[in-house]
């Protein structure tokens, strides 16, 4: 996709910018997971395909002082995650859902999928990530949503 880039910045040895072709050339994974919305609905057995955050970790060369990641979406949208949550084995940057490419309404071309947390943490329209030492609430978190969002602990609102 012409003009799209994925930026890895912040507390890394060297900032990286990947074109769509470079991003799509990274190792791919499939993850089957449930999703949970803060409004009370869940959807079971979602099949995501994309690039694992572990693959990004290998690419990023994160500095030791990094403790959080800010995920940047188009239009200035952000969400924040502790590195432990970001690097869970089932977290990925998805390019498809249930065997079909993502649609614009569901985050095309790239969506973060964080199955263990409420779905607002699964940022749409991702264009980059920034590793930081201090946590910084993202869009929904600044609007009153819980900073972490664990559905099993009912972490809905701050």
C-alpha positions as CSV (number, residue, x, y, z in Angstrom):
1,X,0.0,0.0,0.0
2,X,1.6,3.2,-1.2
3,X,2.3,5.9,1.3
4,X,1.7,3.8,4.5
5,X,4.5,3.4,7.0
6,X,4.9,1.7,10.3
7,X,7.2,3.6,12.6
8,X,9.0,2.1,15.6
9,X,10.3,5.0,17.8
10,X,11.1,6.2,21.3
11,X,13.4,4.2,23.5
12,X,14.9,2.1,20.8
13,X,18.5,1.9,19.6
14,X,17.5,3.2,16.2
15,X,14.1,4.3,14.9
16,X,12.7,2.1,12.1
17,X,10.2,2.9,9.4
18,X,8.7,0.0,7.4
19,X,6.8,0.3,4.2
20,X,3.7,-1.9,3.7
21,X,5.8,-4.4,1.7
22,X,8.5,-4.5,4.4
23,X,5.9,-5.0,7.1
24,X,4.1,-7.8,5.2
25,X,7.4,-9.5,4.7
26,X,7.8,-10.0,8.5
27,X,7.0,-13.5,9.9
28,X,3.3,-14.0,10.3
29,X,1.2,-15.8,12.9
30,X,-2.4,-16.8,13.4
31,X,-4.2,-16.3,16.8
32,X,-7.6,-17.6,17.8
33,X,-9.1,-15.5,20.6
34,X,-12.2,-14.0,22.1
35,X,-12.8,-10.3,22.3
36,X,-14.6,-8.3,25.0
37,X,-16.1,-4.9,24.6
38,X,-16.3,-2.5,27.5
39,X,-20.1,-2.1,26.7
40,X,-20.7,-5.7,27.7
41,X,-20.6,-7.8,24.6
42,X,-18.1,-10.5,23.7
43,X,-17.4,-12.3,20.4
44,X,-15.8,-15.8,20.7
45,X,-13.4,-17.6,18.4
46,X,-11.9,-14.8,16.3
47,X,-9.2,-15.8,14.0
48,X,-6.6,-13.0,13.6
49,X,-3.6,-13.1,11.2
50,X,-0.7,-10.8,11.2
51,X,2.6,-10.0,12.8
52,X,3.3,-10.9,16.4
53,X,4.5,-8.2,18.8
54,X,7.4,-10.6,19.5
55,X,8.5,-10.1,15.9
56,X,8.4,-6.4,16.5
57,X,10.4,-6.8,19.7
58,X,13.2,-8.6,17.7
59,X,13.1,-5.7,15.2
60,X,13.0,-2.8,17.6
61,X,16.0,-3.2,19.9
62,X,14.2,-1.7,22.8
63,X,16.3,0.1,25.4
64,X,16.2,-1.2,29.0
65,X,14.5,1.9,30.4
66,X,11.4,1.3,28.3
67,X,8.4,0.2,30.4
68,X,5.4,1.1,28.2
69,X,4.4,1.3,24.5
70,X,2.2,4.0,23.0
71,X,0.3,2.6,19.9
72,X,-0.3,5.3,17.4
73,X,-3.2,5.2,15.0
74,X,-4.2,7.4,12.1
75,X,-5.7,10.8,13.0
76,X,-3.7,11.1,16.3
77,X,-5.5,8.2,18.0
78,X,-3.4,6.5,20.7
79,X,-3.6,3.7,23.3
80,X,-1.1,2.8,26.0
81,X,0.1,-0.6,27.2
82,X,2.6,-1.9,29.7
83,X,5.2,-3.9,27.9
84,X,4.1,-7.1,29.7
85,X,0.7,-6.8,28.2
86,X,2.0,-5.8,24.7
87,X,4.3,-8.8,24.5
88,X,1.8,-11.5,25.6
89,X,2.1,-14.4,23.2
90,X,-1.4,-13.8,21.7
91,X,-0.9,-10.1,20.9
92,X,-0.4,-9.2,17.2
93,X,-0.7,-6.5,14.6
94,X,-3.5,-8.0,12.5
95,X,-4.1,-7.6,8.8
96,X,-6.9,-10.0,8.6
97,X,-9.8,-11.3,10.7
98,X,-11.6,-14.6,10.2
99,X,-9.8,-15.2,6.9
100,X,-10.7,-11.8,5.3
101,X,-8.6,-8.6,5.0
102,X,-9.6,-6.0,7.6
103,X,-12.1,-3.5,6.4
104,X,-11.7,0.3,7.0
105,X,-14.4,0.2,9.8
106,X,-12.4,-2.5,11.6
107,X,-9.0,-0.9,11.4
108,X,-7.7,-1.5,7.8
109,X,-4.9,-1.8,7.0
110,X,-3.5,-2.7,10.4
111,X,-5.0,-3.3,13.8
112,X,-3.5,-4.2,17.1
113,X,-5.2,-7.2,18.7
114,X,-4.8,-7.6,22.4
115,X,-7.1,-10.5,23.3
116,X,-6.6,-10.4,27.1
117,X,-7.7,-6.8,27.5
118,X,-10.9,-4.9,26.6
119,X,-11.2,-4.3,22.9
120,X,-10.5,-0.6,23.0
121,X,-6.9,-1.5,23.6
122,X,-6.9,-3.2,20.2
123,X,-6.2,0.0,18.4
124,X,-7.4,0.5,14.8
125,X,-5.5,2.1,11.8
126,X,-2.1,1.6,13.4
127,X,0.8,3.5,11.9
128,X,3.4,3.1,14.6
129,X,4.5,2.4,18.1
130,X,6.6,4.4,20.6
131,X,8.4,2.9,23.5
132,X,8.5,5.1,26.6
133,X,9.7,5.0,30.2
134,X,6.5,6.6,31.7
135,X,3.0,5.6,31.0
136,X,0.8,8.1,29.1
137,X,-2.9,7.5,28.9
138,X,-4.2,7.2,25.3
139,X,-7.4,8.5,23.8
140,X,-10.0,6.3,25.6
141,X,-8.0,6.2,28.8
142,X,-7.9,10.1,28.9
143,X,-11.7,10.0,28.4
144,X,-12.3,8.0,31.6
145,X,-11.7,4.4,30.6
146,X,-9.5,2.2,32.9
147,X,-5.8,2.5,32.2
148,X,-5.3,-1.2,31.7
149,X,-8.7,-2.7,30.9
150,X,-8.7,-6.3,32.1
151,X,-12.1,-7.8,31.4
152,X,-11.8,-10.5,34.1
153,X,-11.3,-7.8,36.7
154,X,-14.0,-5.6,35.3
155,X,-11.5,-2.8,34.7
156,X,-13.9,-0.7,32.6
157,X,-13.6,2.8,33.8
158,X,-10.9,4.7,35.7
